[in-house]
Amino acid sequence: KTPNFPFFLGSLAENQISNKGAKALARSLLVNRSLMVLDLRSNSIGPTGAKALADALKKNQILQSLK
């Protein structure tokens, strides 16, 4: 069941998230129904991780802010 309130994820900034982590997050974004804000600043996400996130965001209609 989808919660009736938005879920705010404070921050994943500065967590040394790599391409592998970004791809895992991308898979999560494909089924996301409540996360509205995601902060990924200052991580180690390279081109392949960024592409995975971008592809997932094309399908995600819930996330409103990505930093």
FENUR-V938386 format. One record per residue. N is the residue number from 0. RES is the residue in three letters. PHI is phi in whole degrees, 0 to 359 (999 if undefined). Layout:
n=N res=RES phi=PHI
n=N res=RES phi=PHI
This chain:
n=0 res=LYS phi=999
n=1 res=THR phi=281
n=2 res=PRO phi=296
n=3 res=ASN phi=272
n=4 res=PHE phi=229
n=5 res=PRO phi=289
n=6 res=PHE phi=258
n=7 res=PHE phi=251
n=8 res=LEU phi=268
n=9 res=GLY phi=311
n=10 res=SER phi=186
n=11 res=LEU phi=242
n=12 res=ALA phi=295
n=13 res=GLU phi=56
n=14 res=ASN phi=243
n=15 res=GLN phi=56
n=16 res=ILE phi=290
n=17 res=SER phi=259
n=18 res=ASN phi=302
n=19 res=LYS phi=299
n=20 res=GLY phi=294
n=21 res=ALA phi=295
n=22 res=LYS phi=295
n=23 res=ALA phi=295
n=24 res=LEU phi=297
n=25 res=ALA phi=299
n=26 res=ARG phi=298
n=27 res=SER phi=293
n=28 res=LEU phi=295
n=29 res=LEU phi=294
n=30 res=VAL phi=248
n=31 res=ASN phi=300
n=32 res=ARG phi=233
n=33 res=SER phi=218
n=34 res=LEU phi=286
n=35 res=MET phi=252
n=36 res=VAL phi=225
n=37 res=LEU phi=225
n=38 res=ASP phi=249
n=39 res=LEU phi=244
n=40 res=ARG phi=299
n=41 res=SER phi=58
n=42 res=ASN phi=244
n=43 res=SER phi=249
n=44 res=ILE phi=279
n=45 res=GLY phi=264
n=46 res=PRO phi=302
n=47 res=THR phi=289
n=48 res=GLY phi=292
n=49 res=ALA phi=295
n=50 res=LYS phi=294
n=51 res=ALA phi=299
n=52 res=LEU phi=295
n=53 res=ALA phi=298
n=54 res=ASP phi=296
n=55 res=ALA phi=293
n=56 res=LEU phi=292
n=57 res=LYS phi=295
n=58 res=LYS phi=258
n=59 res=ASN phi=278
n=60 res=GLN phi=250
n=61 res=ILE phi=260
n=62 res=LEU phi=299
n=63 res=GLN phi=251
n=64 res=SER phi=216
n=65 res=LEU phi=231
n=66 res=LYS phi=247
